[in-house]
Amino acid sequence: MKLAIISFTAAGKDLSIRLFKALSQDSCMLFTTNKLADETVSSYGNDLNTWTSNAFSNYDGIIFISACGIAVRAIAPHLKSKTTDPAVVVTDEKGQFAISLVSGHIGRANELTLSVAHAIHATPVITTATDVNGLFSIDSWASCHNLFIRDMKIAKEISARLLRGEPVGMTADWFVLPQLPKGFTADSASVGAMISVYEDSSPFQQTLHLIPKLVSIGIGCKRGTCADTIETFVLDCLHQEGISLHSIKQVCSVDLKQDEPGLLEFCKRHQLPMQFYSSEQLTCAKGTFASSAFVKQTTGVDNVCERACVLGSQQGALIVPKLSKNGVTFAAALQDWRVTFEY
């Protein structure tokens, strides 16, 4: 996590430095008042509201070393949604308590609270209902494993049913689940979770779609193909195959395309990471692929899209063989994955 730690007193500043050293696996920035700032701890400036606004946009988690009231008043104008707000944790300047304040599950504030408490030997304070009752938190688990939660209302209903002791279904469409968490069943239920990269898998009356980022897509295109042409074709391919855009881990292609404006713009629009391979690397992809003499003459390898996505998926299964239209080629591969219920 990318963290901002803010303090307001000398004791709080000292504690922030202790936390910085203890949370070395995370990227941390330290902030304090103008009076206390030095070469180690930066000033947050003259306006806490402005600092908090910037912190909400630029950090995954914010740790206030202060009274809860200071933190609450600072973050209140900037709260938008439990799906997008950063984790907010509060600890007192003596480090007696670490409190999960906002985004306990999806933002992973509960997890951060436990890390902070362990680092400074504080008492963790976590108040989310599933956690205090020792029940499985579907949204915490999904966030930890980078699964997209399609409908938070159904996620909330699942938590409510678990708290009432009512059964909740869970299934997945391409692997066998291990032993399910307490309260979940593989049998029929009216409400349940479906782990799938496909959008239309709805085995329950109310199905919570949990979408893992496991699909690498390979794209090839003629030089100068515009972003709109690429976007229209790729989205049509995904829709035709029923694959969720939220399941896309990355876009893969040959390194000759790493400066292709249309491809770069498409990836930017959808915030998709890019991975490029040399023709030699693509040749090493394992499998049987569609072959094109023209593509080989142009790029040095007989197929770009299929080979690229298979490499991107760590030699996963080719789930969509080469499709082409208007000078654009598309293929998709699914990375192997086995679910665990740890978080």
C-alpha positions in Angstrom: 0.0 0.0 0.0 1.0 3.6 -0.6 0.6 5.3 2.8 0.5 8.8 4.2 1.1 9.2 7.9 0.2 12.5 9.4 0.9 13.8 13.0 0.4 17.0 14.9 2.5 16.8 18.0 6.2 16.0 18.8 5.2 12.7 20.3 3.0 11.9 17.3 5.9 12.8 15.0 8.2 10.4 16.8 5.6 7.6 16.5 5.2 8.3 12.8 8.9 7.7 12.4 8.6 4.4 14.3 5.7 3.4 12.0 7.7 4.4 8.9 10.5 2.0 9.9 8.1 -0.8 10.8 6.0 -0.6 7.7 9.0 -0.8 5.4 7.2 -3.1 3.0 4.9 -0.2 2.2 5.6 3.1 0.5 5.2 5.7 3.2 5.3 9.5 3.3 5.4 11.3 6.6 3.7 14.7 7.3 3.4 17.0 10.3 3.0 20.7 11.1 5.1 23.5 9.8 6.7 23.9 13.2 7.7 20.3 13.5 8.7 19.6 9.9 12.3 18.8 9.1 14.4 16.8 6.6 12.7 13.6 7.8 9.1 14.6 8.0 7.5 17.0 5.5 5.0 19.7 6.3 1.4 19.2 5.4 1.2 22.9 4.7 -1.2 25.5 6.1 -4.5 23.8 5.3 -5.4 20.3 6.5 -8.4 20.2 4.3 -6.3 20.7 1.1 -3.8 18.1 2.3 -6.5 15.6 3.0 -8.0 16.1 -0.4 -4.7 15.4 -2.1 -4.1 12.4 0.2 -7.4 10.9 -0.8 -6.4 11.1 -4.4 -2.8 9.9 -4.1 -2.6 7.3 -1.3 -4.1 3.9 -0.7 -4.2 4.5 3.1 -3.9 7.4 5.5 -2.8 7.0 9.1 -3.7 9.9 11.4 -1.7 10.1 14.7 -4.2 12.2 16.5 -7.6 12.3 18.2 -10.3 10.6 16.3 -12.2 13.9 16.1 -9.4 15.5 14.1 -9.4 12.6 11.6 -13.2 12.6 11.3 -13.4 16.3 10.6 -10.5 16.2 8.2 -11.9 13.3 6.0 -15.6 14.0 6.2 -15.8 16.4 3.2 -13.9 13.9 1.0 -15.7 10.7 1.6 -17.4 9.3 -1.5 -17.8 5.6 -1.5 -16.6 2.5 0.4 -15.4 1.1 -3.0 -13.1 4.0 -3.7 -12.2 5.8 -0.4 -8.7 5.0 0.9 -8.2 3.1 4.2 -8.1 5.5 7.1 -6.6 4.4 10.4 -6.2 6.5 13.6 -3.8 5.9 16.4 -3.2 8.1 19.5 0.2 9.7 20.0 1.2 7.2 22.7 0.4 4.3 20.4 -2.0 2.7 22.8 -4.8 2.1 20.2 -5.0 1.6 16.4 -8.5 2.2 15.1 -9.9 1.2 11.7 -12.0 4.2 10.8 -13.0 4.1 7.1 -12.9 1.5 4.4 -12.2 -1.5 6.7 -12.9 -4.1 4.1 -12.4 -3.0 0.5 -9.9 -0.3 1.4 -8.2 -2.8 3.7 -8.2 -0.5 6.7 -8.8 -3.5 9.0 -5.7 -5.2 7.6 -3.7 -2.0 7.9 -4.9 -1.5 11.5 -3.6 -4.9 12.5 -0.3 -4.1 10.9 0.0 -0.8 12.7 -1.1 -2.4 16.0 1.5 -5.1 15.6 4.3 -2.6 14.7 3.8 -0.4 17.8 2.3 -2.9 20.2 -1.1 -1.2 20.2 -4.6 -2.6 20.8 -6.4 -2.9 17.4 -9.9 -1.6 17.3 -12.0 -3.1 14.5 -15.8 -2.7 14.6 -17.1 -4.2 11.3 -19.8 -6.7 12.1 -18.5 -9.7 10.3 -15.0 -9.3 11.8 -16.2 -9.0 15.4 -18.4 -12.0 14.9 -15.6 -14.1 13.4 -17.3 -14.4 10.0 -15.9 -14.4 6.5 -15.9 -11.0 4.9 -16.7 -11.4 1.2 -15.6 -7.8 0.4 -12.3 -8.0 2.4 -11.4 -11.2 0.7 -12.3 -9.9 -2.7 -10.2 -6.8 -2.2 -7.2 -8.8 -0.9 -7.2 -11.0 -4.0 -7.9 -8.2 -6.4 -11.4 -9.3 -7.4 -13.8 -6.8 -8.8 -17.1 -6.7 -6.9 -19.8 -6.0 -9.4 -22.7 -5.1 -7.0 -22.0 -3.9 -3.5 -25.7 -4.2 -2.6 -25.5 -7.9 -3.0 -22.2 -8.0 -1.1 -24.0 -6.2 1.8 -26.8 -8.7 1.6 -24.4 -11.6 1.8 -22.8 -10.2 4.9 -26.3 -9.7 6.4 -27.3 -13.3 5.7 -24.1 -14.6 7.3 -24.8 -12.5 10.4 -28.4 -14.0 10.5 -27.0 -17.5 10.1 -28.6 -18.0 6.7 -26.8 -20.0 4.0 -25.0 -18.3 1.2 -24.0 -20.0 -2.0 -20.6 -19.9 -3.6 -19.3 -21.4 -6.8 -16.8 -20.8 -9.6 -16.9 -21.8 -13.2 -13.5 -23.2 -14.1 -11.9 -24.6 -11.1 -12.9 -26.7 -8.0 -13.2 -24.6 -4.9 -11.5 -25.8 -1.7 -13.4 -26.1 1.6 -15.8 -23.1 1.7 -15.7 -20.6 4.6 -18.2 -21.0 7.5 -21.7 -20.0 6.4 -21.2 -20.7 2.7 -22.5 -23.7 0.7 -21.9 -25.3 -2.7 -25.6 -26.3 -2.7 -28.5 -24.2 -4.0 -29.1 -20.9 -2.3 -31.1 -17.8 -3.2 -28.1 -15.5 -2.7 -24.6 -16.4 -3.5 -21.2 -15.4 -5.0 -19.9 -16.5 -8.4 -16.2 -16.3 -9.1 -15.8 -15.9 -12.9 -14.3 -13.9 -15.6 -17.5 -14.3 -17.6 -20.3 -11.7 -17.1 -23.4 -13.9 -17.7 -22.7 -16.7 -15.1 -25.6 -16.2 -12.6 -26.4 -19.4 -10.8 -28.3 -17.8 -7.9 -31.4 -15.6 -7.8 -29.2 -12.8 -6.5 -25.6 -13.4 -7.8 -22.7 -11.4 -6.6 -20.2 -11.5 -9.5 -16.6 -11.6 -8.2 -14.3 -11.0 -11.2 -10.6 -11.9 -10.9 -8.1 -10.1 -13.2 -6.8 -13.3 -14.9 -7.3 -12.6 -18.6 -4.5 -11.3 -20.8 -5.5 -10.1 -24.2 -3.3 -10.0 -27.2 -3.7 -7.2 -29.8 -2.1 -6.7 -33.1 -2.9 -3.9 -35.5 -1.8 -2.3 -38.7 0.4 0.8 -38.3 -1.6 3.9 -37.7 -4.9 2.2 -36.6 -6.8 4.7 -34.5 -7.8 4.1 -30.9 -11.5 4.1 -31.7 -11.2 1.3 -34.2 -9.2 -0.8 -31.7 -11.6 0.0 -28.9 -14.7 -0.9 -30.9 -13.3 -4.2 -32.0 -11.9 -5.3 -28.7 -15.0 -4.4 -26.7 -17.1 -6.2 -29.3 -14.9 -9.3 -28.9 -15.2 -9.2 -25.2 -19.0 -8.8 -25.4 -19.3 -11.6 -27.9 -17.3 -14.0 -25.7 -19.0 -12.8 -22.5 -15.7 -11.8 -20.9 -15.9 -8.9 -18.4 -13.6 -5.9 -19.1 -12.9 -6.0 -15.4 -11.2 -9.4 -15.8 -8.5 -8.0 -18.1 -5.1 -8.1 -16.4 -3.1 -6.6 -19.3 -2.8 -6.0 -23.0 0.0 -7.8 -24.7 1.6 -7.3 -28.1 4.9 -7.3 -30.0 7.5 -4.7 -29.1 7.2 -3.1 -32.5 3.9 -1.8 -31.2 5.2 -0.1 -28.1 4.9 3.3 -29.7 1.7 2.6 -31.6 -0.5 5.7 -30.7 -3.9 4.1 -31.2 -3.0 1.1 -29.0 -1.5 3.3 -26.3 -4.5 5.5 -26.3 -6.9 2.5 -26.0 -5.0 1.2 -23.0 -4.9 4.6 -21.4 -8.7 5.0 -21.8 -9.3 1.8 -19.9 -6.4 2.0 -17.5 -5.0 -1.3 -18.8 -1.3 -2.2 -18.2 0.7 -3.1 -21.3 3.3 -5.8 -21.9 5.4 -6.0 -25.0 7.5 -9.0 -26.2 10.2 -9.3 -28.8 9.6 -11.6 -31.8 12.1 -14.1 -30.2 10.1 -14.2 -27.0 6.8 -14.7 -28.9 8.3 -17.6 -30.8 8.9 -19.3 -27.5 5.2 -19.3 -26.6 3.9 -22.9 -26.2 0.9 -24.0 -28.1 -0.6 -24.3 -31.6 -1.3 -20.9 -33.1 -2.8 -19.5 -36.3 0.0 -18.7 -38.7 0.3 -15.8 -41.1 3.2 -15.4 -43.6 2.4 -11.6 -43.9 2.6 -11.2 -40.1 5.9 -13.1 -39.9 7.3 -10.9 -42.7 6.2 -7.8 -40.9 7.0 -8.6 -37.3 9.4 -11.6 -37.4 6.8 -14.0 -35.9 3.9 -15.8 -37.5 1.3 -14.7 -34.9 1.2 -11.8 -32.5 -2.1 -11.7 -30.6 -2.4 -15.4 -29.6 1.3 -15.8 -28.7 1.4 -12.5 -26.8 -1.6 -13.3 -24.6 -0.5 -16.8 -23.8 2.9 -15.4 -22.7 1.1 -12.7 -20.7 -1.0 -15.3 -19.0 2.1 -17.3 -17.9 1.3 -20.0 -20.5 -2.4 -20.1 -19.6 -5.2 -21.5 -21.7 -6.1 -19.8 -25.0 -9.8 -19.1 -24.4 -10.4 -16.9 -27.5 -8.4 -17.8 -30.6 -7.4 -15.1 -33.1 -10.2 -12.8 -34.3 -9.6 -10.0 -36.8 -11.4 -7.0 -38.3 -10.4 -3.7 -39.8 -6.7 -4.4 -39.4 -6.9 -5.3 -35.8 -6.4 -8.8 -34.3 -7.5 -10.0 -30.9 -7.0 -13.1 -28.8 -7.4 -13.9 -25.0 -5.8 -16.3 -22.6 -6.7 -17.2 -19.1 -4.1 -17.5 -16.4 -4.3 -20.5 -14.1 -5.5 -19.7 -10.6 -6.6 -21.6 -7.6 -8.6 -19.8 -5.0 -7.8 -19.7 -1.3 -10.0 -18.1 1.3 -7.1 -16.5 3.3 -7.0 -12.8 3.6 
